[in-house]
Amino acid sequence: MMAEQVRGKRFLNLFCYTGVASVQAAVAGAASTTSVDLSATYLQWCYDNLALNGQGGNQHLLVQADAMAWLEGDRGHASS
């Protein structure tokens, strides 16, 4: 089900924790993922999980920030 919705699209994962949703989106063919969490530990887990699933690369952005503050600052500035 997720594959049909994310294939070729950008995927945003706020409060990403272990990054499981980002990994699933990447494996399903998302063009890129952005994973946001305040915890450096959680972002490392997300990074590790992407790599363990063969999804390392520049198309997967990890952002250490308060998700709501980041979203407010990013509003209207998304790139294609």
C-alpha positions, -999 to +999 in steps of 0.1 A: +000+000+000+027+025+009+046+017-023+018+030-044+017+063-025+054+071-022+070+058-054+088+087-071+077+112-044+094+131-015+087+116+019+087+135+052+091+117+085+087+140+115+096+126+150+114+098+130+127+078+160+142+047+144+134+058+109+113+027+101+088+048+080+117+064+061+132+030+054+099+017+042+094+047+019+129+044+006+126+007-001+092+014-018+108+038-042+105+073-027+126+098-047+139+112-014+132+111+023+136+137+050+137+124+086+135+149+114+141+143+151+156+162+180+176+132+192+211+126+177+208+090+190+175+084+171+189+100+139+219+076+141+195+047+144+176+060+114+209+063+094+219+028+105+185+014+095+186+030+061+221+016+055+212-018+067+184-018+041+207-007+013+192+028+013+222+050+021+227+080+000+223+118-004+187+114-013+180+106+024+183+137+045+186+135+083+178+166+103+185+171+140+158+197+150+126+202+169+102+188+143+075+215+148+101+244+148+117+229+117+083+226+100+075+262+107+108+273+093+105+251+063+070+260+053+068+272+017+105+265+011+103+229-001+123+220-032+112+197-059 
